[in-house]
Amino acid sequence: MKLTNCAIYKSDRKTDYYLYLRRETEQEIDFSCIPETLTNLLGKLEYVMDLELCESRKLAQAEVKEVIESLQESGFYLQTPPKYERVNFIENSKL
């Protein structure tokens, strides 16, 4: 079973937005893989934790296979709030 190591950061601008970044070594995290538009959107990133991912692991708000594929292809994965929360927020803001 192959493990994918990553570091997780949260956005200081966007509530419940988490950025998973591939970790090559204990010290190395490649922030250069993040597109500038995404960096501007998220603002300052605050470290949350390190995580080892494998296909059998369960994640609360993301499909682990999708996360692993994105980390391997792009070097990062952006976890956004669940859709139902965004819909409820939009509907409630009209009240």
Backbone torsions as a table, in degrees:
resi	resn	phi	psi	omega
1	MET	NA	119.1	-178.5
2	LYS	-84.4	131.9	178.6
3	LEU	-99.3	143.2	173.7
4	THR	-114.8	120.6	179.7
5	ASN	-91.5	140.4	177.9
6	CYS	-148.5	160.9	173.7
7	ALA	-114.0	141.5	-177.9
8	ILE	-114.1	133.6	179.6
9	TYR	-125.8	150.5	175.0
10	LYS	-113.0	152.7	-178.9
11	SER	-82.8	141.2	174.5
12	ASP	-87.1	-10.7	-179.8
13	ARG	-100.5	-34.0	-174.3
14	LYS	-115.0	114.2	-179.9
15	THR	-63.9	135.4	177.3
16	ASP	64.2	24.0	171.6
17	TYR	-101.9	123.6	-178.6
18	TYR	-123.8	135.8	-179.7
19	LEU	-111.5	118.9	176.4
20	TYR	-92.7	128.5	178.2
21	LEU	-121.3	133.7	179.2
22	ARG	-62.5	135.8	179.0
23	ARG	-112.6	116.1	-179.5
24	GLU	-80.2	-43.9	178.2
25	THR	-133.7	177.9	-179.9
26	GLU	-60.3	-36.6	-177.0
27	GLN	-95.4	-24.7	-170.3
28	GLU	-91.8	123.9	170.1
29	ILE	-132.0	129.1	-175.9
30	ASP	-94.9	99.0	178.7
31	PHE	-79.3	-13.4	-176.9
32	SER	-68.7	-15.2	-179.7
33	CYS	-76.6	-12.9	-177.1
34	ILE	-81.3	123.7	177.8
35	PRO	-61.3	146.6	-177.7
36	GLU	-58.7	-39.1	179.6
37	THR	-61.9	-37.4	178.3
38	LEU	-70.2	-40.7	177.2
39	THR	-59.4	-43.1	178.9
40	ASN	-66.0	-39.3	-179.7
41	LEU	-65.5	-44.4	-174.4
42	LEU	-80.5	-25.9	-177.8
43	GLY	73.6	-149.5	-179.3
44	LYS	-68.0	137.4	178.8
45	LEU	-101.9	133.0	178.8
46	GLU	-110.3	126.3	-180.0
47	TYR	-61.4	135.1	177.7
48	VAL	-110.0	-56.1	-178.0
49	MET	-172.7	168.6	170.6
50	ASP	-99.6	153.0	-177.9
51	LEU	-147.7	139.7	171.7
52	GLU	-101.7	124.0	-177.9
53	LEU	-109.1	140.6	169.5
54	CYS	-142.3	163.1	-173.3
55	GLU	-62.4	-21.9	-178.9
56	SER	-86.1	-9.5	-178.6
57	ARG	-76.0	143.5	176.7
58	LYS	-99.9	138.3	173.6
59	LEU	-117.7	146.7	-174.3
60	ALA	-67.3	-41.2	-172.9
61	GLN	-128.2	20.2	179.1
62	ALA	-152.0	153.8	174.9
63	GLU	-82.9	121.6	-173.8
64	VAL	-59.9	-36.9	178.9
65	LYS	-62.3	-41.8	179.0
66	GLU	-64.0	-41.6	178.9
67	VAL	-63.2	-48.7	-178.8
68	ILE	-61.0	-45.9	179.2
69	GLU	-59.8	-44.5	-180.0
70	SER	-65.0	-40.7	178.1
71	LEU	-63.3	-40.4	-178.6
72	GLN	-72.2	-37.6	-177.2
73	GLU	-83.2	-45.3	-172.4
74	SER	-109.3	-19.3	-177.2
75	GLY	91.0	-7.2	179.5
76	PHE	-149.6	163.0	173.2
77	TYR	-141.5	131.9	178.2
78	LEU	-103.2	119.2	175.3
79	GLN	-97.2	122.9	179.7
80	THR	-108.6	165.1	178.9
81	PRO	-61.0	152.8	177.5
82	PRO	-56.9	147.5	-176.5
83	LYS	-59.3	-38.9	-176.9
84	TYR	-62.7	-32.1	178.0
85	GLU	-68.5	-39.5	178.8
86	ARG	-66.3	-41.6	179.2
87	VAL	-62.8	-46.7	179.3
88	ASN	-61.3	-38.9	179.2
89	PHE	-62.7	-44.5	-179.8
90	ILE	-64.8	-45.4	-179.6
91	GLU	-63.7	-42.1	-179.1
92	ASN	-69.8	-28.3	-179.0
93	SER	-72.0	-15.7	178.2
94	LYS	-83.9	-11.6	-177.9
95	LEU	-71.3	NA	NA
